[in-house]
Amino acid sequence: MPTIGPGSFILIVILAILIFGPKKLPELGRAAGNTLREFKNATKGLADDDNDKKKEDQ
């Protein structure tokens, strides 16, 4: 899988600023962070449930 170089990263940032505006970007970042945190907590809960079931089966 190709990596994103510094030129591509700068282009993506400029496009994001043009599309969403500089005032909206922090809100979008916060929302993305909250979404990832919730997803991580949910998947951790599922993994814990699977471990508990394996212990009960033994």
N, CA, C and O atoms as CSV, one atom per row, in Angstrom:
chain,resi,resn,atom,element,x,y,z
A,1,MET,N,N,0.853,-1.177,0.000
A,1,MET,CA,C,0.000,0.000,0.000
A,1,MET,C,C,0.894,1.233,0.000
A,1,MET,O,O,1.791,1.342,0.835
A,2,PRO,N,N,0.665,2.151,-0.914
A,2,PRO,CA,C,1.520,3.333,-0.977
A,2,PRO,C,C,1.278,4.260,0.208
A,2,PRO,O,O,0.165,4.358,0.726
A,3,THR,N,N,2.330,4.928,0.619
A,3,THR,CA,C,2.211,5.875,1.718
A,3,THR,C,C,1.932,7.270,1.176
A,3,THR,O,O,2.174,7.560,0.004
A,4,ILE,N,N,1.424,8.119,2.045
A,4,ILE,CA,C,1.145,9.500,1.657
A,4,ILE,C,C,2.396,10.317,1.909
A,4,ILE,O,O,2.895,10.373,3.033
A,5,GLY,N,N,2.898,10.943,0.874
A,5,GLY,CA,C,4.083,11.775,0.997
A,5,GLY,C,C,3.726,13.161,1.526
A,5,GLY,O,O,2.549,13.494,1.660
A,6,PRO,N,N,4.734,13.960,1.822
A,6,PRO,CA,C,4.463,15.290,2.372
A,6,PRO,C,C,3.696,16.192,1.395
A,6,PRO,O,O,2.853,16.979,1.825
A,7,GLY,N,N,3.969,16.093,0.115
A,7,GLY,CA,C,3.242,16.895,-0.861
A,7,GLY,C,C,1.770,16.529,-0.913
A,7,GLY,O,O,0.909,17.406,-0.977
A,8,SER,N,N,1.482,15.248,-0.885
A,8,SER,CA,C,0.087,14.791,-0.902
A,8,SER,C,C,-0.641,15.214,0.364
A,8,SER,O,O,-1.804,15.615,0.320
A,9,PHE,N,N,0.053,15.122,1.493
A,9,PHE,CA,C,-0.554,15.506,2.768
A,9,PHE,C,C,-0.910,16.993,2.760
A,9,PHE,O,O,-1.994,17.372,3.205
A,10,ILE,N,N,-0.016,17.826,2.262
A,10,ILE,CA,C,-0.279,19.269,2.196
A,10,ILE,C,C,-1.471,19.544,1.279
A,10,ILE,O,O,-2.318,20.381,1.596
A,11,LEU,N,N,-1.541,18.849,0.151
A,11,LEU,CA,C,-2.669,19.015,-0.760
A,11,LEU,C,C,-3.984,18.627,-0.090
A,11,LEU,O,O,-4.986,19.323,-0.254
A,12,ILE,N,N,-3.996,17.551,0.646
A,12,ILE,CA,C,-5.211,17.105,1.349
A,12,ILE,C,C,-5.632,18.136,2.388
A,12,ILE,O,O,-6.820,18.432,2.518
A,13,VAL,N,N,-4.677,18.683,3.125
A,13,VAL,CA,C,-4.992,19.694,4.142
A,13,VAL,C,C,-5.563,20.947,3.491
A,13,VAL,O,O,-6.540,21.508,3.987
A,14,ILE,N,N,-4.972,21.390,2.397
A,14,ILE,CA,C,-5.474,22.584,1.700
A,14,ILE,C,C,-6.888,22.347,1.178
A,14,ILE,O,O,-7.744,23.223,1.299
A,15,LEU,N,N,-7.142,21.184,0.603
A,15,LEU,CA,C,-8.489,20.865,0.121
A,15,LEU,C,C,-9.498,20.810,1.264
A,15,LEU,O,O,-10.629,21.276,1.119
A,16,ALA,N,N,-9.096,20.247,2.393
A,16,ALA,CA,C,-9.996,20.174,3.546
A,16,ALA,C,C,-10.344,21.573,4.043
A,16,ALA,O,O,-11.492,21.837,4.398
A,17,ILE,N,N,-9.355,22.474,4.070
A,17,ILE,CA,C,-9.618,23.848,4.501
A,17,ILE,C,C,-10.539,24.551,3.518
A,17,ILE,O,O,-11.430,25.296,3.926
A,18,LEU,N,N,-10.335,24.325,2.237
A,18,LEU,CA,C,-11.197,24.957,1.236
A,18,LEU,C,C,-12.626,24.431,1.297
A,18,LEU,O,O,-13.575,25.196,1.131
A,19,ILE,N,N,-12.785,23.133,1.533
A,19,ILE,CA,C,-14.119,22.521,1.533
A,19,ILE,C,C,-14.872,22.839,2.827
A,19,ILE,O,O,-16.022,23.277,2.783
A,20,PHE,N,N,-14.229,22.621,3.976
A,20,PHE,CA,C,-14.928,22.750,5.256
A,20,PHE,C,C,-14.723,24.094,5.932
A,20,PHE,O,O,-15.555,24.497,6.743
A,21,GLY,N,N,-13.661,24.789,5.630
A,21,GLY,CA,C,-13.374,26.057,6.279
A,21,GLY,C,C,-12.570,25.847,7.550
A,21,GLY,O,O,-12.699,24.809,8.198
A,22,PRO,N,N,-11.745,26.813,7.913
A,22,PRO,CA,C,-10.864,26.646,9.077
A,22,PRO,C,C,-11.598,26.571,10.411
A,22,PRO,O,O,-11.073,26.006,11.370
A,23,LYS,N,N,-12.799,27.129,10.488
A,23,LYS,CA,C,-13.535,27.087,11.761
A,23,LYS,C,C,-14.190,25.730,11.992
A,23,LYS,O,O,-14.412,25.338,13.137
A,24,LYS,N,N,-14.496,25.023,10.937
A,24,LYS,CA,C,-15.208,23.739,11.049
A,24,LYS,C,C,-14.255,22.563,11.278
A,24,LYS,O,O,-14.675,21.540,11.818
A,25,LEU,N,N,-12.991,22.682,10.882
A,25,LEU,CA,C,-12.054,21.558,10.983
A,25,LEU,C,C,-11.855,21.051,12.416
A,25,LEU,O,O,-11.842,19.836,12.613
A,26,PRO,N,N,-11.699,21.921,13.433
A,26,PRO,CA,C,-11.557,21.378,14.800
A,26,PRO,C,C,-12.778,20.584,15.263
A,26,PRO,O,O,-12.645,19.582,15.965
A,27,GLU,N,N,-13.957,21.036,14.867
A,27,GLU,CA,C,-15.178,20.300,15.225
A,27,GLU,C,C,-15.191,18.925,14.564
A,27,GLU,O,O,-15.570,17.935,15.190
A,28,LEU,N,N,-14.781,18.866,13.308
A,28,LEU,CA,C,-14.731,17.585,12.601
A,28,LEU,C,C,-13.705,16.651,13.234
A,28,LEU,O,O,-13.946,15.450,13.359
A,29,GLY,N,N,-12.573,17.198,13.627
A,29,GLY,CA,C,-11.543,16.391,14.293
A,29,GLY,C,C,-12.034,15.827,15.613
A,29,GLY,O,O,-11.805,14.659,15.926
A,30,ARG,N,N,-12.710,16.663,16.384
A,30,ARG,CA,C,-13.261,16.204,17.670
A,30,ARG,C,C,-14.300,15.109,17.460
A,30,ARG,O,O,-14.308,14.109,18.178
A,31,ALA,N,N,-15.167,15.297,16.488
A,31,ALA,CA,C,-16.202,14.302,16.199
A,31,ALA,C,C,-15.570,12.983,15.761
A,31,ALA,O,O,-16.019,11.912,16.170
A,32,ALA,N,N,-14.532,13.058,14.932
A,32,ALA,CA,C,-13.854,11.832,14.494
A,32,ALA,C,C,-13.183,11.139,15.670
A,32,ALA,O,O,-13.226,9.914,15.776
A,33,GLY,N,N,-12.563,11.913,16.554
A,33,GLY,CA,C,-11.923,11.334,17.736
A,33,GLY,C,C,-12.928,10.656,18.653
A,33,GLY,O,O,-12.669,9.564,19.159
A,34,ASN,N,N,-14.074,11.295,18.872
A,34,ASN,CA,C,-15.113,10.693,19.711
A,34,ASN,C,C,-15.645,9.408,19.083
A,34,ASN,O,O,-15.894,8.427,19.783
A,35,THR,N,N,-15.814,9.418,17.786
A,35,THR,CA,C,-16.300,8.223,17.089
A,35,THR,C,C,-15.313,7.070,17.224
A,35,THR,O,O,-15.708,5.938,17.504
A,36,LEU,N,N,-14.026,7.358,17.026
A,36,LEU,CA,C,-13.011,6.308,17.170
A,36,LEU,C,C,-12.943,5.789,18.605
A,36,LEU,O,O,-12.768,4.590,18.820
A,37,ARG,N,N,-13.079,6.677,19.584
A,37,ARG,CA,C,-13.041,6.267,20.990
A,37,ARG,C,C,-14.217,5.349,21.313
A,37,ARG,O,O,-14.038,4.324,21.971
A,38,GLU,N,N,-15.416,5.706,20.856
A,38,GLU,CA,C,-16.588,4.868,21.088
A,38,GLU,C,C,-16.441,3.505,20.410
A,38,GLU,O,O,-16.789,2.476,20.989
A,39,PHE,N,N,-15.927,3.507,19.192
A,39,PHE,CA,C,-15.716,2.249,18.469
A,39,PHE,C,C,-14.721,1.365,19.215
A,39,PHE,O,O,-14.932,0.160,19.345
A,40,LYS,N,N,-13.643,1.963,19.701
A,40,LYS,CA,C,-12.626,1.209,20.443
A,40,LYS,C,C,-13.224,0.607,21.714
A,40,LYS,O,O,-12.977,-0.557,22.028
A,41,ASN,N,N,-14.007,1.400,22.440
A,41,ASN,CA,C,-14.633,0.889,23.664
A,41,ASN,C,C,-15.622,-0.234,23.358
A,41,ASN,O,O,-15.703,-1.210,24.103
A,42,ALA,N,N,-16.371,-0.100,22.271
A,42,ALA,CA,C,-17.342,-1.137,21.905
A,42,ALA,C,C,-16.637,-2.429,21.508
A,42,ALA,O,O,-17.063,-3.512,21.909
A,43,THR,N,N,-15.572,-2.330,20.732
A,43,THR,CA,C,-14.867,-3.544,20.319
A,43,THR,C,C,-14.132,-4.169,21.496
A,43,THR,O,O,-13.991,-5.390,21.557
A,44,LYS,N,N,-13.667,-3.355,22.423
A,44,LYS,CA,C,-13.020,-3.903,23.619
A,44,LYS,C,C,-14.038,-4.689,24.442
A,44,LYS,O,O,-13.727,-5.752,24.979
A,45,GLY,N,N,-15.244,-4.162,24.536
A,45,GLY,CA,C,-16.302,-4.859,25.254
A,45,GLY,C,C,-16.638,-6.186,24.599
A,45,GLY,O,O,-16.885,-7.173,25.293
A,46,LEU,N,N,-16.651,-6.224,23.279
A,46,LEU,CA,C,-16.927,-7.479,22.581
A,46,LEU,C,C,-15.813,-8.496,22.821
A,46,LEU,O,O,-16.079,-9.681,23.022
A,47,ALA,N,N,-14.571,-8.028,22.800
A,47,ALA,CA,C,-13.442,-8.927,23.028
A,47,ALA,C,C,-13.468,-9.462,24.459
A,47,ALA,O,O,-13.151,-10.629,24.689
A,48,ASP,N,N,-13.842,-8.620,25.417
A,48,ASP,CA,C,-13.939,-9.065,26.806
A,48,ASP,C,C,-15.039,-10.109,26.963
A,48,ASP,O,O,-14.875,-11.082,27.700
A,49,ASP,N,N,-16.171,-9.907,26.264
A,49,ASP,CA,C,-17.259,-10.882,26.318
A,49,ASP,C,C,-16.812,-12.231,25.759
A,49,ASP,O,O,-17.157,-13.277,26.309
A,50,ASP,N,N,-16.048,-12.211,24.671
A,50,ASP,CA,C,-15.557,-13.453,24.075
A,50,ASP,C,C,-14.618,-14.177,25.030
A,50,ASP,O,O,-14.675,-15.402,25.144
A,51,ASN,N,N,-13.764,-13.442,25.711
A,51,ASN,CA,C,-12.847,-14.058,26.674
A,51,ASN,C,C,-13.608,-14.673,27.835
A,51,ASN,O,O,-13.246,-15.749,28.312
A,52,ASP,N,N,-14.667,-13.997,28.301
A,52,ASP,CA,C,-15.468,-14.533,29.395
A,52,ASP,C,C,-16.161,-15.833,28.980
A,52,ASP,O,O,-16.231,-16.770,29.775
A,53,LYS,N,N,-16.674,-15.904,27.748
A,53,LYS,CA,C,-17.344,-17.101,27.268
A,53,LYS,C,C,-16.360,-18.252,27.155
A,53,LYS,O,O,-16.711,-19.392,27.460
A,54,LYS,N,N,-15.140,-17.979,26.725
A,54,LYS,CA,C,-14.122,-19.042,26.611
A,54,LYS,C,C,-13.776,-19.602,27.980
A,54,LYS,O,O,-13.572,-20.807,28.130
A,55,LYS,N,N,-13.709,-18.729,28.980
A,55,LYS,CA,C,-13.392,-19.179,30.349
A,55,LYS,C,C,-14.513,-20.040,30.899
A,55,LYS,O,O,-14.259,-21.023,31.594
A,56,GLU,N,N,-15.784,-19.669,30.586
A,56,GLU,CA,C,-16.933,-20.429,31.071
A,56,GLU,C,C,-16.985,-21.804,30.422
A,56,GLU,O,O,-17.394,-22.774,31.061
A,57,ASP,N,N,-16.576,-21.899,29.162
A,57,ASP,CA,C,-16.634,-23.173,28.439
A,57,ASP,C,C,-15.595,-24.154,28.956
A,57,ASP,O,O,-15.768,-25.365,28.816
A,58,GLN,N,N,-14.548,-23.665,29.534
A,58,GLN,CA,C,-13.476,-24.579,29.983
A,58,GLN,C,C,-13.810,-25.258,31.268
A,58,GLN,O,O,-13.015,-26.051,31.772
